[in-house]
């Protein structure tokens, strides 16, 4: 039975989510369509850029991504606490990078707040709180991402109509094991699809981007691994030249937005917003799992237990299976059995798909 999005995306349960959005048309989202002989490879860059631009505006950090031929995956963390800490002015400035907003908001941001009456200022406060809620809402983030990509693709194809098959699919990631499983699943998508033979060659994935950062000069690495909480706002629109439209801003205006770097790794838990693992452990895990999934080398390299797998008490064989079929084995949430049961209680339901997979994968005792 279909469940309301508010029940599937509940920050009271977890801030971490794996989301998937798929193209509805037979034509490719990206890559080369051999039927029409058209190449849409450039659209991968559209998606990666837009994800990072929206992450710089929203209180939503991106831990992993993979852009495939007709769909894409994201692993994100929604940071409601960060959105709560923003001032009214910062909330208004962030939202008006995406939408022009009502005239009162535009006047206020243009520095004419002293000309507004008390009732209008109270209305602006209410509008800011509405915007604040949207800026840590995963549905609004995905709406802005998918609508903007659909407009670009439809314009390029000279067609109208639906571009995405429907609502994005989401899985709640209830614990560190689930986060690790989802990130590995996402980063290995091109290898499983035989689009790449190694993680560093899997273009338009977060793991390839992270490996590329490691290969660059230290000054470049530091610039791309900053804490997500430190993202800068794009300069506000020039006063006196507001767009009269209240709809989303044009694609040309989107290009001026800053791009948020991927979430950094931090096993020490010192950073405010970071992935709770060490980067070298994660890369070792992706490499090991990737070798096990390669059809031309299956069985040639023994399955080796990563240090991180030992530390989290994950069964290696079950982990390899999970990173192959995360979407099939689990339903709307991924996690250890106890966490799935706790979520059942919170949602007032009797069962969540994936309980058997969770028992097989996560119930081994750590050494």
N, C-alpha and C positions, 0 to 999 in steps of 0.2 A: 504494500500500500504506500502511495506517495505521501511523504511527510512534509510539513511546512518547513521552509528554509530556516525559520527562527528556531526550530527544534533541532535541525541538523548542524547549524552554526551557532553554538552557544558558548560565549566566552567564559561563562561560569564553569563549563566543563574543561575547556582547554583553549589556549590562544593559537594553537598550531593546527594547520589544515593542509591537506593535499587536495588540489582542485584540478579538474580536467574540463576542457571545452573543445567540442568537436564541430567541424564544418558540416553543414547540411547538404551541400551540393556535391554532385559527383566530381566536379572540377576540384583541383587541388587547392588547398590553402597555401602550400609552399611546395617546393620541388618542381619537377618537370612532369607535366601531364602528357603522357605518350599518345593519348587519344587525339588531342588537339595540337600536339607538338609545341605547346607553349611552356615557357619556363617561368615559374613563380618563386624561384629561390630567394629573390630579394625581399619577399614578404616576411621571411624569418627575422630579418633585421627590424622590420616594422614592429613585430611583437616584442622582441627583446627590448628595444628602445622604449616602447610605450610602457611596458611593465616597470622599467626603472624610473621613467618620468612620473608615473602615478605613485610609485613607492616613495618618491621624494615629496609628494604632496600629502598622501595619506599616512596614517600611523600604522602602516602595514609593511613589514620587512620580508624580503624574498630570500629564502635559504637555498632553493634549487629550482631549476627550470629545464625544460627540454621542448624544443619546437620541432614537431614532426611534420609529415606531409599533409595530413588533414586534421590534426589536433595538436594541442599543447598541454603540458603539465606544469604546475607550479607547486612548490611547498612554501607556505607563508606563515608568518607569525603576526597576529593582530595585537597591537600594543595600545589597549584602551587607556592605560595609565599615562602614556605619553600624550595622547590627545587631551586628556583631562588637564594636563599641566600647561597647555598652550593658553595664552591670553586671548581675550576676545579679538583683538586686532589681528593676531597671528592667524586665528581660525578664519577670519574674513579674508585675509590676504591669501591664504592657501586655497580656499574654495573658489575665489574669484580668478584663480589661475585656470580653472576648468570651466566655470560658468561666469557670465558677466554679472549676474545678481540684479536685484531690484534697484531702482534709481536712488533710494535712500542709502543703500549700502555703498553704491558708487560715489555718492556725494561725501559720505563719511570717510572713505578711503582716500578721496581726493583732498582731504584736509579741510573740508567745510563742515565739520561736526559742530562747530560753535554756532552755526546758522540753523541747526535743526532744533525743533522743540522737544520737550521732555517725552511726550508720547512717542515720537518717532525714534528717539534714542532707546526707549524701552523696547520698541518693536525690533530695533537692530540687535539688542541683547538677545531677544527670543530667537531671531533668525540665526545668530551666531551659535546658539546652543543646538539648533537643528543641524547646522552645518557640522558642528563638533561631533555629533552622533554619526553623521554620514562618513566622516573622515576616519572612523575606525570600524566601518561596516564593510565586511567582505563582499556583500552583494553589490554595494555601490562601486567598490573597486572593480569588480568583474564587469559590471554594467558599463563603466567608463572605458574599460579596456576593450571589450567586445564590440561596443557600438562604434568606437573610433576606427577599429580595424575593419569592421564591416563597411563603414562609409568609404574608406580608402579602397578596399577591394572592389566594391560595387562600382565606384567611379572608374577604376582602372578597367574593369570588365565591361563597362557601359551597360549595366543591368540594374534592376531594382529588385527588391524582395529580400527574403530572409537569407542570411549568410551562415548563421550558426544553427545547429539542429534544435536547440532549446536551451533551457537553463543549464548552467554549468553544474557538473557533478562535484561533490565534495566528500571528503573523508576526514573526520576528526582524528587527530593524532594525540592519543591520551598520555603517552609516556615517552621516555627517551628511546626505548626500543622501537616504538612506532615511528618516531621522527627519523631515526637512522634507516629503518626499512623503507620508508617512503622516499627519502632523499636518494638512496641507492637505486631504488626502482626507477625513479625519474631519470637519474643520470645515466643509467644503462639502457634506456629505451632505444637509442640508435644502434647500439651493439646487438640487442635482441632482434631488431628489425633488419640486421645485416646492412645497415647504412654506414657503419664504421667498424674498424677492427680493434681500435684502442680508444680509451677515454679521451686522450688528448686530440684525437682526430674526429671526435664526434662533435661536429660543428653545431653551434647554437644550443649548447648545453652548459649548465653551470659548472660542471666538473672541468670541461675544456677551458672555460674562462679562468677558473682558478689556477689550473696548471699553466696557462699562458701568463698569468700574473706572476707566478713563481719564476718564470723564465726571463722576466723583464728586470730592469734595474731596480734597486731597492727604493729609489725615490718614487718610481711609478707604482710599486706595490703598496707603499704606504698611502698613496693617494686613493687607491681603489679598495682598501680594506678598512676604511675609517668606520667608527661606530655609527650605525644607522641613525642614532638619536641626534647626530650632529649635522644632518642634512640642511642645506641652505635653501632658502626660498628664492624663486626667480624674482627679479625686480618687478614691482607692481606696474600696472598699466599706466601710461602717462596720463596725467590729469587733463581733463578737458576734451578727451577723445574717446569716450566710452562707446562701446558697441551697444546699440539699443536692444539687441536681441537678448532674451533671457535663457536661450538654449545653450548647449555645449559650444565651446569656442572652436574655431576652425582648425583644421589640421596644421595650417601654417603657423598658427599661434602655439600649438602644442609643441612644435619643434624647439621653441625657445626655453622650454622647461629644463631644469637641471636633471641629471640622471643619478639616481641613488645607487651606490655600490651594493653588491650582495652582502648579506649578513656575514660578519667575520666568524671564524671558529675561535673558541676560547674554552679549553678544558678546565681552566682555573676558576671560572665563574666570576672573574673580576670585571668584565665588561658588562654594561647595563643590558644591552641587547645583543646576544651572540648565540651561536649554535654550541651546545654544551659538550663538544668533543674536540679533540685535537685534529688539526688539518692533516697531519701526516698519518694518523691512524685512519682517518676517513679515506684518504687516497689509497692507502694499502688495502682497505676493505673493498673499495670499488674495483681495484685491479684484480684482487683475488676472486671476487664474485664474477667479474667480467670474463676472466679466463675460464671459469667453470661453465659459463653460458655459451661460449663460442663453439659452434657446431663442428668446426674443423679441428678443435683441440680438446673436445670433450673426453675426459678420462686420461689425457696425456699428462696433465699437471695435477698432482694430488691436491685434494681440498685442504687448505691450510687454515687453521683457526687464527683469526686476527686477534691482536691484543684487546681490541675493543669488544669483540665478540665474547671473549673470556670474561672481561670486566662486567659486561651486562648480562652474562649468563644466557646467551642465545645459542640454540642448537644450530651448528653450521649447515647441515643438510636442509633443515627446515627453512633456514634463512635464505639459502639459495633458491628454494622453491618459492618463497614469498617474494623475493625480488624479481621473479619471473612473472608472477600472477597476482600482484597485490590487489588489483581491482576485482579479480574474480574471487579470491579467497575471502576478502573482507567486504562488508557493506559500507554503511555510512560512518563507521569509526574503525580505527586500528589501535590495538594496544594489548597489554597483558590481560589474561582472563579476569583478574580481580578488578581491573579498571573498566573492562567492558561490562561486568556485572554492576559496578557502581553507576555507570552511565545508564544502564537499563532502569535502575531504580530512579535516577533523576528524571528520565524521560517517561517514566511510568509505563514501560513496556516489558514484555516477558522475555524477549530474545533479540539478540543482534547477530546478524550473519557474520561468521568468522570465528565463532567461539572455539570450534574444533581446531582451526588453524592456529589460533592463539595458544591453545594448550600444547599443541605439538611444537610450537616454535619457542615459546617464552618460559615454559615451566621447568627447564633444566636448571639445576642449582649451579651458581657460580663456583668456580674452584677456589 
